[in-house]
Amino acid sequence: QVQLVESGGGLVQAGGSLRLSCAASGRTFSTLTMGWFRQAPGKEREFVAAISGSSLNTYYAESVNGRFTISRDNAKNTVYLQMNSLKAEDTAVYYCAADRSVGGTRRQAEEYDYWGQGTQVTISS
């Protein structure tokens, strides 16, 4: 079992930055692929970014590529999402997720086994 707790959400102006954190416990963190997803009101949950256990591979949605950076610190069992140049359309609840398996697209919510409770990110225009 893996427990995930997100933090770092808040209200910022368009063009600003936020860094989300997700602390994991309960399983060897370095074996997990970690992902960030988001869900805006009235919309489906969508993939944002993912990172392999070794940090060797990272994956980004086209909408955030070049603005967001995913990273992890296996010594701290934590994954981060640095969000820069934020836009109003980035407003959503952001979820951290963990995938036990090897392989897969890393972009589908169905591939992830564990989820955090979410943290609200609101961008004012």
Secondary structure as GFF3:
##gff-version 3
##sequence-region A 1 125
A	DSSP	beta_strand	3	7	.	.	.	ID=ss1
A	DSSP	beta_strand	10	13	.	.	.	ID=ss2
A	DSSP	beta_strand	18	25	.	.	.	ID=ss3
A	DSSP	three_ten_helix	29	31	.	.	.	ID=ss4
A	DSSP	beta_strand	33	39	.	.	.	ID=ss5
A	DSSP	beta_strand	46	51	.	.	.	ID=ss6
A	DSSP	beta_strand	58	60	.	.	.	ID=ss7
A	DSSP	beta_strand	68	73	.	.	.	ID=ss8
A	DSSP	beta_strand	78	83	.	.	.	ID=ss9
A	DSSP	three_ten_helix	88	90	.	.	.	ID=ss10
A	DSSP	beta_strand	92	99	.	.	.	ID=ss11
A	DSSP	three_ten_helix	109	111	.	.	.	ID=ss12
A	DSSP	beta_strand	114	115	.	.	.	ID=ss13
A	DSSP	beta_strand	119	124	.	.	.	ID=ss14
###
